[in-house]
């Protein structure tokens, strides 16, 4: 009897784990590429869209930070951080005019849209984000680029200690990065 209960529990647990893994597939996308000596990252999230639409449609502002961390892989020790870049974006709704102000916090560029889906896409996608210069990486060494998304609803205050403790961000994926040595001869 105990074996049957354990078997049922194990079957239930494994099917739940498989369902959760299947649900997370395709939810996040992270890609990197090297162009003109710079590592760029393209990333987007699909599982936050309905939440962001609800917040923006309700009249609250929203701020997101995309964090890119480049880690040098270590075999016998913890991975070593080579770079950490945070790029911020903010959307502030104006329900009277039915426009959304979209502000890139890293560059200061401001744009307006009358389409809430455009504002949501502005927050949930980051294309061609410069992460670091390739010259800062050691050739022929494996690196990882780990991406996280931090979401702040309402007015965001920089330097809030409570937010830094309570918001660990959402893992968006880790991608391998290998920079070959340009001085080596190719056969």
Protein Blocks (a to p, Z undefined) as FASTA:
>chain_A
ZZmmmmmmmmmmmmmmmmmmmmmgokaccddddeehiacdddddfklmmmmmmmmmnopa
cddddddddddddfkbccddfbdcdddddddddfknopacdddfknopacddfbfklmmm
mmmpcehiafbdfklpcehiacdddddddddehjddehiaklmmmmnojaebdcdddddd
fkbccZZ
